[in-house]
Amino acid sequence: MKETIGLDFFAKLQYPCHLAARGKTLYFLCKRVDVSRNAYDSDLYRWTDGKTTKLTSTGDVRTFALLDEGIVFPTLRNEKDKKAAKDGQPLTVFQLLPYDGGEAREYLRLDHSIQQAEWLPGGGLLFRAALNHTFNRFADMHNGDMDKTLEALKEEREALTVVDELPFWFNGEGFINKMRTALYHYDGQTVQLLSDPFANVSELKLNESRTKALFAQTRYETVAPLEGELYELHIATNKIAPAGRLPEGMIDTYAYQDDAQALVLFTPSDHPQGLSAANPALYRVNLLNGTATALDESGQYNYCDGTASDIKMGTIDHGLTVTGSEASFLCTLQGESHVLRYSLSEGSFTQITQAPGTALEHIPYGDGYAMCAMRDNLPNEIYLLTADGAEKRITDFNDAVMAAYEIVTPVPVSYTSQEGIDIHGWVMPPVGYVPGKQYPTILNIHGGPKSAYTATLFHEMQYWCGQGYTVLFCNPTGSDGRGSAFADIRGRYGTVDYTDIMGFVDACVRQFGFIDPSRMGVTGGSYGGYMTNWIIGHTDRFKAAASQRSIANWLGFNNTSDIGYFFGKDQMMGTPWDSPKALWNASPLKYADKAKTPTLFIHSEEDYRCNMFEGIQMFYALRLHGVETRLCLFKGENHELSRSGKPKNRIRRIDEITRWMDRYLKK
């Protein structure tokens, strides 16, 4: 008999990711979870001639580059370096691993906290790194004496936190006041700062000969604007110039088409669906004269994988990948994620992948692509993908584990909403359910709201099915994968999305007799937490709720979230000063006195996206009005608790939710 999915199931899996190719050989990382150490490990692998070989066993390889002399990756391997970095010293040490095996050796050491490294012909390095103005101020005060600088930095941190700009903190990074990501050039001997010291530089994209680089730069000293500008760097001279005259807007990603042209994804500031809901437009920029031409303004494609998952660990979205006269990219379409191709000569789109599931990352390989994807109720594995869409799986990291477990296949459900739109979702029956018997049910609501559920493997939902629950999930209005107009619920939070979700639940109850409508619970995180908060203030049909990393009060969110100063205005179409009534009317806290549903609130103390005070306000209101409630604040965690939090905390989170549901739904 097969096992049911357990609380620690995600820790039994391996996660291949971060693909790179050298000739016919593929290199990649494989991440794994060590619950005993409460940590994540990541090692380097090679695939060639049908054989997979593990190249490292230290668990500390997080990224890598393929050079002529070997594989280079940054990691700190001696305790002195680790302590210095922990104390705040900017430091990156690169290790070199020969292609023919052996031990890695130290290759390069730089006094910078490098975030992206691009190696240049001849041994130079172009890189983005953290620029900490507070650290530099203390270093200047102490004439570069590192011990005195770090001591002064420690004393400042222990005494107070100073902020004088927005954003002053960021989820997963903590306080970022007076910190920037800057552009540097290392020529083999010295390092030169190239960018404005008060600008943030986004990802570097190099041309094929690695003589030029594109980057977007946003400068600020008080409030960071959304709009940035695209620049081109001529590496031989370190000269920087604007890359083109795009309309005013938000730059997403970019890539060289050739040395004279670039492709840019960006959203105009005056987009009718706003900046957060709109899919970007694809532009071609002439780098010689600066003119920009729109190639796709349909709003149909999001140019990324926008699907939700709690086991999608380590994969990276390479954005636009250009080979010859074609560009390829990931795209969310109707609850799935695919690889698409755009023909630059014909101006047409082609969906390459056809199999249902989630494409997580891809790179050019041979005459087609190498791809990380989730297929057939399996977690992430690596596939070869031909140009015409044929797939071949080449890794089996998780086959033995998956064969031991009962896996529930989601059953698709659709219904027509009050607005005449088909809403798509899925039902997962409990493991071993008996026809004619009814089971408690959990409705799970995704975050975003511009995100999308898929029918691929999802740990928490499989676990609940193993615990005797039916699980429901859907993609209501506001979700990703159906164009900009469908994703736009600005100013309509709690209206059409609420009726879509409730209508979906009604449709599931009508179609599936094993759902017990008297024993239903609801949960969700981020936007899903917002909707959970909203639901308990507008209906009593759910007997238990678990609200995670939620929004309760748009008036407070606007002034506390790392993205609140622009996201709140964009989504609510107003601010606390010009539209206080609209923000309060859309706030679940306003209706908390109507709630009767026993509700668990889960937040992380270092979640600067949906601050713990959002959950505290709801907990306070429910407790004040006599509703059974519980608040769990996870220490040292942020908004990504369910996806990349410490393993033991991830286990505790699911356990807390399940025990809460058991208490009220299994009476």
Summary of the structure (lengths in Angstrom):
residues: 667
radius of gyration: 25.1
end to end distance: 27.9
largest distance: 78.3
contacts: 2274
relative contact order: 0.09
helix: 22%
strand: 36%
